[in-house]
Amino acid sequence: MQFQTLPGTDLSVSRLCFGCWGIIEDAHWGERNQQDSERTLLAAVDCGINFFDTATMYGNGASETLMGQVLTQAGLRDKLIIASKTPPNRMRPDEIIAECEASLQRLQTDYLDLYQTHWTNPEVPIAESWGALQQLQEQGKIRHAGVCNLGTQDLDAVSAVQPPVSNQLPYNLLWRMIEAEILPKCRQNSIGVLVYSPLMHGILADKYQTAAEVPDGRARSRHFCSDRELTRHGEPGQEAHTFAALDRIRGVAAGLNRHMADVSLAWALQQPGIVSVIAGASHPDQLTRNLKSLESPLSDESIQALNNATAELMTALGPNPDMWDAGENARYH
């Protein structure tokens, strides 16, 4: 396993972070076998992963509860770096403190290594919320404070109070919008970027050959037509461009004699400014596949070929970095 220090901290995190949303059942992921989830959590530790990311919103606390049960029972807490998040509808200072206390109870721990705001709340300035995170830090209940899904203006607002150590963002071969402004801003200000959705909810794992095959729970993004049941962006979508890009990525991966998921993870890991890539797994076998992305870096030529494969899609989607909302409802500022 490779490790990298999160800027401004003493946290040496594994380059692959275990994403804990998919260990529980919900409308997005579908059915889950709890025993498989428990085995996969422990297998991740055996593989050298020390960084685990969860959130209250993942199954309304179910992900945190399962993590707490498994990791405490195995006596692993002191060996791991655990990150969680406060919900966007609970961003007032007293609400953040209450949410953190509830997360600590579910995770069966007395501190979090990284506590993050999950999304901004238009009714509560992010700078106002940040005082609660500083208070939790002073009390020793969180070691470090980070953010998720923040655009450049909100990053400036937070940094005026206290720079976050991290910004967790969606980034993958089918969604590269942060490259324009947000990623450069984070690099310039030594804010570590944590990548989520590196496989675009399984789409970059080559699970689907057509848009119709993608379940509604995984077809909520602006890639898909707004006629899909769970979308809210109101745009026509870019299904043709998306699957044309997938065909090209598939061709690059085949030329390298590698799986699309392996190539997609390797691409994300090699982007400047990326500290750790959050990849979930529902079965131990998936972990083995994910680890291959660390073992075989891509050449500069391969990275350029992958960039070229997705260039038309990026143009079609436009600059909005919000994967799910458009127009005035876009949440990145």
C-alpha positions, 0 to 999 in steps of 0.5 A: 500500500502507498501512503501520503500525508494529508497536507497540514496534518500528521495523518498518513493516509492510504492512497486508496481510501475505503468508501463506506457508503456501499456497505449498507443497503439503500436505493442507490446501491440496492441489496447488500449482504451484511456478512460480506460487508463485514468481511470486506471491511476487515479485508481492507485492513488486511490489504493495508488500507488505513483510511475509511470514509463514512457519513451520517447520510449513508443509510441514516447512520447505518454505515457508521453503526456497522463500521463501529461494530466491526472495527471495535469488535476487531480492536482496530480503532487505533490503527485506522484513520476514520473520516465522517461528515455532518449532514447539509440540513444540520449545519448550524453550530449547535446542530454540527456538535450534536451530529458529531456526538451522534456519529461518535456514538455510532462509531464507538469511538471518542474522536474522529480523525477527520470531520467534514461538512458534507455539502453547503447549506444556502441558509447557513454561511459555511464560515458560520458552521466552521466555528463548531468544527473549531470547537470540536477540534479544541475539545479533542473530538475531531483531530482535523476539519475538512469539507466536501463539495466546495467551490472556489468562493466557498473555499475562500470563505472557509479559509478566511476563518481556518483553511480546511485540510481537505476537500472531498470532490467527485472526480473521474474520467467521466466527470472532470469539471474540477480541473478548471478551477477547484482542483488548481485552487486546492493545489495552490492552497495546500488543501488535499483533494479526496476523490469520491465516485472514481468509478462513477457508481460502477459505470467505469467498472464496465458494468453497463453497456447501454444507458438503459442498463444503468439502474435509476439509483445510479443514473441521477447525474447530469450524464443521464436524461432528466426523464430518469425517475430520480434525476433532478437536474432538468437537463437533456443529459449526455447519454450518447456522449457518455457511452461513446466515451466509455467505448473509447476508454474501453479501447484504451484499457484493452490496448493495455490489457487491463480492466477498465476499473483498474485503468480508471482508478490508476488515472485518478490516483495519478492526477496532481493534487489527489491525496487519496481516492475513495473506492468502495467494495461490497466483496473482498474480491473487489479489493484485489482489483482496486489494488492493481491500480496502485501496482501499475502506474499509467504512462504519460501517453496512456493518461493523454489517451484517456483524457482525449477519450473523454474530451468531447463529453466534458465539452458537452456537459459544460463547466458546472461542477455539480454532478446532480443539479443544474442552473440556479440549483447548482450547489458549487459556488 
